[in-house]
């Protein structure tokens, strides 16, 4: 069952800043820009950010007007000059198989997200895949995510859902929303 967040996470009198980790060529960026958000697009590969610009169409102009920042960085060591209101990760965190890497990621998120801001995670669930794209992954439930991101973030809500891939297989994901203390 999918539960919906009852309180808006992007209500503000200023332009919300949303960081998207492992962005690739995600259509999420254009949607966020369409809604007037400032987007910080982070990927470890510059080619991924180039691909993003290629698919943005008219939204690529956001680079020139400062609504879109492209950042090539390893998320484990990411440090921003300005905090963000939301940190969004769909399918990066589960590639961090070493506890030290997950701890570094959690510290980077805590350093980046403003007090009262949010962390939005989607990662493989305990009964999800054990590998992806030929790489080993870790699987998480709300409890393991909560333990990783405490004490800086408090779990607001979570759910698990089946994701059907473009090639027709099903992958179980844990989705979680955290609030920054």
C-alpha positions in Angstrom: 0.0 0.0 0.0 1.3 3.4 -0.9 0.9 6.1 1.7 0.9 9.7 0.8 2.7 12.4 2.8 0.0 14.7 4.3 2.2 17.7 4.9 3.9 19.5 2.0 7.7 19.2 2.1 8.3 22.1 -0.3 6.1 24.8 1.1 8.1 28.0 1.6 8.1 31.7 0.7 11.4 31.3 -1.0 12.4 29.1 -3.9 13.1 25.6 -2.5 16.4 24.1 -3.3 16.3 20.4 -4.2 19.4 18.2 -4.6 19.0 15.1 -6.8 21.7 12.5 -6.2 22.9 10.2 -9.0 20.7 12.3 -11.3 21.7 10.8 -14.7 19.2 12.0 -17.3 16.3 11.9 -14.9 13.0 13.6 -16.0 12.5 14.6 -12.4 14.8 17.6 -13.0 12.5 19.1 -15.6 9.5 18.5 -13.4 11.2 20.2 -10.4 12.2 23.2 -12.6 8.6 23.4 -14.0 7.4 23.8 -10.5 9.9 26.6 -9.9 12.4 24.8 -7.7 16.1 25.4 -7.7 17.7 22.1 -8.6 21.2 20.9 -7.7 21.9 17.9 -10.0 24.7 15.7 -8.6 26.3 12.8 -10.4 29.7 11.2 -10.1 29.9 11.1 -14.0 30.2 14.3 -16.0 28.8 12.3 -19.0 25.6 11.7 -17.0 25.2 15.5 -16.4 25.9 16.2 -20.1 23.1 13.6 -21.0 20.8 15.4 -18.6 21.3 18.7 -20.3 20.6 17.0 -23.6 17.2 15.8 -22.5 16.1 18.9 -20.7 14.9 20.7 -23.8 13.6 24.2 -22.9 14.5 23.6 -19.3 18.2 23.7 -20.1 17.9 27.5 -20.0 17.8 27.0 -16.2 21.5 26.6 -16.3 21.9 30.2 -17.6 19.4 31.7 -15.1 20.9 29.9 -12.1 17.9 27.7 -11.4 19.9 24.6 -12.2 23.4 23.7 -10.8 25.3 20.7 -12.2 27.8 19.2 -9.7 30.2 16.4 -10.6 31.0 14.8 -7.2 31.2 11.6 -5.2 28.2 11.9 -2.9 30.2 10.5 0.0 32.4 13.6 0.1 29.9 16.2 -1.3 30.0 19.5 0.5 27.9 22.4 -0.8 28.3 26.2 -0.4 24.6 26.5 0.3 22.2 24.2 2.0 19.3 22.4 0.3 15.7 21.9 1.5 15.4 18.4 0.0 17.9 15.7 -0.7 16.4 13.2 -3.2 18.0 9.8 -3.8 16.4 7.1 -6.0 18.7 4.2 -6.2 22.2 5.5 -5.3 22.4 4.5 -1.6 21.9 0.8 -2.2 25.2 0.7 -4.1 27.1 1.7 -1.0 28.0 -1.7 0.4 30.6 -0.7 3.0 29.4 0.7 6.3 32.0 3.5 6.2 30.6 4.6 2.8 27.0 4.7 4.1 28.2 6.7 7.1 30.0 9.2 4.9 26.9 9.5 2.7 24.7 10.2 5.8 27.2 12.8 7.0 27.2 14.5 3.6 23.4 14.6 3.6 23.3 16.0 7.2 25.8 18.7 6.2 23.7 19.6 3.1 20.1 19.6 4.3 18.9 22.6 6.2 17.3 22.1 9.6 13.6 21.2 9.0 14.5 20.0 5.5 13.9 16.6 4.1 15.7 13.5 2.9 13.8 11.4 0.4 15.2 7.9 -0.2 14.3 5.0 -2.5 16.5 1.9 -2.1 16.2 -1.8 -2.5 14.0 -3.4 0.1 15.1 -6.4 2.2 13.5 -8.7 -0.4 14.8 -6.7 -3.3 17.6 -7.6 -5.7 21.0 -8.6 -4.4 22.8 -6.9 -7.4 22.1 -4.3 -10.0 23.9 -3.6 -13.2 26.4 -6.3 -12.3 27.2 -4.6 -8.9 26.6 -5.8 -5.4 24.0 -3.8 -3.4 22.8 -3.5 0.1 19.1 -3.8 0.9 17.3 -1.7 3.5 14.1 -1.4 5.5 12.9 1.7 7.3 14.7 0.5 10.5 18.1 0.2 8.9 17.7 3.5 7.1 16.6 5.2 10.3 19.6 3.9 12.1 22.0 5.1 9.3 20.6 8.6 9.2 20.1 9.1 13.0 20.6 11.4 14.9 20.5 14.0 12.2 17.3 12.8 10.5 14.0 11.5 11.9 11.9 9.0 9.9 8.6 10.6 9.0 7.1 7.7 7.1 8.1 4.8 4.8 6.6 2.1 2.6 7.7 -0.7 0.3 6.5 -1.0 -3.3 7.2 -3.2 -6.3 8.9 -1.3 -9.2 8.5 -2.8 -12.6 11.6 -2.2 -14.7 11.5 -1.2 -18.4 12.4 -4.8 -19.2 9.5 -6.2 -17.2 11.1 -7.6 -14.1 9.9 -6.5 -10.6 12.2 -5.0 -8.0 11.1 -4.4 -4.4 12.0 -0.9 -3.1 11.8 0.8 0.3 10.8 4.4 0.2 11.4 6.7 3.2 10.9 10.3 4.0 13.1 11.8 6.8 13.0 15.3 8.4 16.3 17.0 9.3 16.5 17.8 13.0 
